[in-house]
Amino acid sequence: MNTFLTSIRRTPYQSLAAFLVLFFTLFVSVFLFIGLSFLYGLLGYVESRPQVTVYFQTKTLPEDISKIREQLINSGKVMDVKYISKEDAFNIYKQLNKDNPLLLEMVSADILPPSLEIYAKKPVYLSQIAEFLKKQPGVDEVNFQKDIVDRLLTLTDILRKSTIAFFLFLLFMSTIVLTTTTLFKVALKKDEIELMRLLGATNFYIKKPFIFEGIFFGLSASIVSFLILGGALLYFNPFLKSYLNGIPSLALNLPYYQLQVWPMNPIFLITSFTLSTLFGVGIAIIASLLATQKFLK
């Protein structure tokens, strides 16, 4: 502990440079992670809604609608297809207008169209499903969330590609800067290291103070960056509540786990902090090993 603290005091400017590089890298990385999590959660929420709704003419037979429903299911492009009969549509209408008796008297089940609510497996299938439905007999109108989904897909794709490119750039630059900084610190201890090697010290024993110093910088940068971002999230929480009004929750679908993104919760914050810490400490350890290994060869 005292060894790497002494090293920090002896090289304050290099230590500050290492900390600031890690802080900037982790701050941007966590910010992008949270932003992408919200976008993917919003996209997942839109995908869970009935993305395509097809209304049939009032004279269309249920058997004909059933055939179209089977074709959609067999296409492999939909997760589910829900049939809304005239009676179901009338019950929904009554529920929505239960406080307005005049509207209820003017409408009956016979004039309401039957419909299908379709949930696509992927947003890219929406246009294909809509085009297929428009060609079917008895179809009166096809509604689907093309603009919303297209914008979300475009924004998510651009942000994902930009994040990967920027993340790799940050990883490369931070590793170079940290390795160079550590090399400078190692060079200052050249005589001390030579003496330790003459006394039989192992390479790991020599590397250990630099590794601990890297872990200290990584952990400190992670804590500071997360506190700033956490404070910003709490500050903008009322705005997010009003902006996401009507959306009960957003979740990020991982391979074996569903991480809830919204409303803000401790699990998501802890996950973000853990990933930030592991990333920061990992970069610092790799840079320390690269620098010391090069010197000890």
N, C-alpha and C positions, 0 to 999 in steps of 0.2 A: 504493500500500500504506500509506504513512505517513499519507495524507490521511484514509482511513476509520478507521484505528487512532486517530488524533487525535480524530476525531468520536466514537468509542466512549468514549474517556477523558473527553471534555467532557460527554457525556450518559450517564453510567453507568446511571442508573435506567431511562431509556427504552430503552437497549440491552439491559438485563437483561429488561425486559418483552417486547421483541421476540423475544429468544432463548427465553424461557419459553413464549411463545405458540406459536412454531414447534416447540419440543421437545414440548409436550403434543399438538399436532396430529399430528406425525409418529409419536410413540410410540403413540397410539391407532390411527392409520391402519395402521401396520405390524402391530400386534397383531391388528387385525381382518382384515388380509390373510392373515396366517399362519393364524388360526383358520378363516377361510373356505376356505383352501386345503386344510387337513386335512379339513374337512367334505365338500367336494366330492370330494376324493380318496377318502374313505371311501365316499361315495355311489357313485362310479364303481367302486370295488372290489366293492360289493354288486351293482351292476348287471352286473358281469362274471361273477358266479356264476350257476348255474342257478336262477333265481328261482322257477320253477314246476316241480314234479315231479309227474307224473300216473302213478299205478299202475293197471294194468289187471287184470281178472280173469284167472286162469291159463288159462282156456279161450278167451280172446279171440284171434282169428286175426291173424297179422301183417298180412294184407291190410287188415283193418279199422283197425288202428293206423296203417298207411301212409296211409289216406284222411284220417284226423284230422290226421296230420302235414302233409299237403299243404294242408289247409284252413287250418292255422295259418300256414304259410309264405305262402300267397296272401293272408292277411288284411293283410299289411303291418305287423303289430305286433310281429313277432319278428325277431331277428337270426339265430337258429339254433335248430334243434330236433334234439336228439340222441336216437337210438333205442337203448335198452338192452334187448337180448333176454334171455330166460331164461338162456341160456348166459353172456352177458356179466355178468348179475347174479350168477350162481354163481361166476364167476371173481373178481369183486370181493369177494364174500363169503369166498372161500377166501383171498384176499390179506389181508383184514382179520383173519381168524381162523387164520392159518397156524400160530400157536403153541398152538392148542387143538384137538388131533385129535378130541376127543370131539364138539365142535360140528360139525366137518366131516363126521363119520359120520352125524349126525342130519339133515343137509340135502342135498337133491339139486336139480338144476336144474328139475325138474318142479314143485316146490312154490313156486318163486320167481316173482313176477309180472314180466311185461315192463313197461317204463316209458318215458316220454319226459321228457327234461330240456330245459326251454324257457328261452331267453334273450330277454327282452323288449327292444325298442328303447328304451322309456321306462318308468319305474316306474309311471306312471299307467295303463299297459295291464294291469298285473298282475291287478287285480280282474276286468277284462273277460275276460281269458284264462281265469282260474279259473272264472268263471261259465259260459263256453262249454264248458269241459271237463266240468264237472259234469253237463251235459245230454247228453253223448255216451254211446252204448251201450257197455257193456263196461267202463266206468270204475269202479274200486273206491275210489280215494282220490285227492284232490288236495291237495298240500302246496305252500304258497308263503310267502315271507318278508314277509307283509303288515305285521305289526306293526313289524318292523325298518325296512323301507323307508318306511312311512308316517311313522314318527317322524323318520327322517333327512330326508325331504322337508319335513315341517313345520318342523323345527328349522332346516334350511338356508334355507327360504323366509323364516322370521321373521328370522333373522340377516342375510340378504341385504337385505331391505327396511329393517331397522333400521340396517344399516351405511350404506346409501345416504343415508337421511335424516340420520343423525348426521354422515356425511362431508360432506354439503352444508352442514350447520350449522357444522361446524368450519371449512370452507373460507371461508364467509361471515364468521364472527367473526374468524378469523385475518387475513383480508384487511383488514377494517375496522380492527382494532387496529394492524396493521403500517402501514397507510396513515396513520393518525392519528399514530403515533409518528414516521414519516418526515416528515410535515408539520411536526411540532414541530421536528425537526432542521433542516429547510429554513428554517423561520422564524428560527432562531437565526443562520443564515448569510445572512440577507437582504441585509445591506450588502455582504458579500463577493460574493454572486451578482450584485448590481447592478453592482458594479465590474467583474466579469468580462464581463458583457454589454456594458458600455461599451467594454471593450478588444477586443470582437469575438469573444468565446468563443461557440461553437455550443451549442445546447441539449443535444446529446449529451455535450459536454465537461462541462457543468454537472451533468448527470444521472449521469455515470459514477461518481463516488465513492459516491453513494447506491446505485447498482446493485451495485457491488462489495461494499459493506457488507451488502446484502441477500443476496448470494451467500455471503458469509462466514457470516452467521447461519444460512442454510439448510443449508449444508454441516456446520457445527458441530453444529446441532441433530440432523441426520440421523445423524452419527457417534455422538453421545452416546446417543440413543434406541436405535440399533441395537446398541450395545455392551451396554446394559442388557438388551434383549430377547434378544440372543445369549447372554449369560451365563445368563439364566433358562432358555433352551432347553437349554443344556448341563447345567444343574443338574437339570432335570426329565427329562433324557434316559432315565435308568434307569426312571423311572415310566412313560414313554411306551412303552419297550420291553416292559415287563410288561403294560401295558394293551392294546397292539397285538400281543401275542404270537399267532403263527399267521398274521398278515398279512404277507406278504413285502415288499410295497411299496405305496405310494399315489402316484398321479400326478394332476396337474391337466391336463385336456385343453384345450389352447388351439387356436385356429384352425389354426395351421401347426406346432405344436410340442407335445410332451408333456413337461410339467415335473414331474420326480419330486419329491414332497414328503417322502416317508418311504421309507427311512431318511434322516436328516438328511444333506445333502450340500452341498458348496461352491457348486454351481450355484444351488440354491434360495436359499441365504443371500445370494449375490452379487446374484441377481435382486431379492430383497427390499430389499437395501441400495440398489441402483441406482434402483428405483422410489421409494423413500423420499427419496433425494437429489434426483431430478428433481422430485418433487412439492414438496419444501421449497424448493429453489432457485427453482422456477417461481412459487410463491406470493410469495416475497420480491421477485423481479424485478417481478412485476405490481404489487405494492403500492408499490414504489419508483417505477415509471413513473407510476402513478396520482397519487401525491403530488406528484412533481416537475412533471408535466404541468399539474396544477391550479395550481401556484404560478407556473409560467412563462407561463401564458396572459396 
